[in-house]
Amino acid sequence: MSQPPVRPGRIRRAPEGFLTPEQIGEVAAGRRDFLRNAFVAATAVAAGTGVARAAEGDPAILTLPEHSTTLGRPVAERPYGTPSQYESGLKRRESPGLTRVAAASVSFAPLQGLFGIITPSGLHFERHHQGWHDIDPARHRLMVNGLVKEARVYTMDDLMRLPSVSRIHFIECGANTGMEWGNVAVPTVQYTHGMLSCSEFTGVPLSVLLDDCGIDMKRAKFVLAEGADGSSMTRTIPLDRALDDVLVAWGQNGEMLRPENGYPLRLVVPGIQGVSWVKWLRRIEVGDKPWASKDEAIHYIDLLPDGTHRQ
């Protein structure tokens, strides 16, 4: 029996590694029009593959493969499970030329290769302003101060003893789709919409902590969230949102947060752009006015024609 040609499966892989080092240099220099042609060429290759029809039987069915005739690997050989070697192309990617400093950059989630609504923790998109750290949870603290009866400092053990909830929420960076604003430059949704992920988060409602500290409901109007990263990311959140569905979260998809996503503690602020989901959360301050911090007055604003800034 002659061997029929191997026919491709139904799933066509996205052209992941579609840029050469020379092309990355062109992107960094601001020349991106050539990417249109790269995309067209990659699409043509995928479309022209064709499906070969085997006149005779498929050897993948007729001949037992090695894994059907040998002993497999032992239980718990990998104490923490990892994806198949054949899925190694599915990974986060930093867009070449988007930023000049890797510690203050974005990695995109490979949306084109995911199923369902939950993003695996290891593929959740990243946005950092001064890089990420793997923080010792035993040394991490959260302080709640400001317009409260008693300022408190919580350890991770303190927080995890409080009543917790688990909810599914998506987070989106305010710059999502930004790669397409000026030009069609990329071939997959990883680069156009990959600053978007969805997880099940577990934590204590912020309202529980504010109540524990005795928030002054007559004067309080806003809360300030501050991160422990090198940029000291700080964002103002209206009190009505803080008392609604905001979580102080330590869990993500059934395990602790990943370091790139704020381990051991982050804020989850449903309905608000990702920059307010402060990672490595170290402080919550209650106040009566917005703070207009650097991450609100200088960054993440739009300059309007009349010279004013819109948050």
Disulfide bonds with the S-S distance in Angstrom:
none
